[in-house]
């Protein structure tokens, strides 16, 4: 995952000092915090996250009526019949 730190942030928290004939960089130890709105993910990163947290994501979607409706709408728009989906054992989904 690629993280970009704004130049002005580095400028505020780092400096150089001359020691002899050389300049050496120094910086404060800093924890960076970002809101979700400030993050941009590539598709491959989202896929990795979804694979790592599948159960949690499903629980979140099913626990929120608005997200559940959005999922069902997306399934309908792609004409996916949930009854035809098979589980990991190759058995068809018989629950409706």
Secondary structure, DSSP 8 states (H G I E B T S, - for coil): ------HHHHHHHEEEEEETTEEEEEE--------GGG----HHHHHHHHHHTHHHHHHHHHT-HHHHHHHHHHHHHTT--GGG-B-TTS-B----
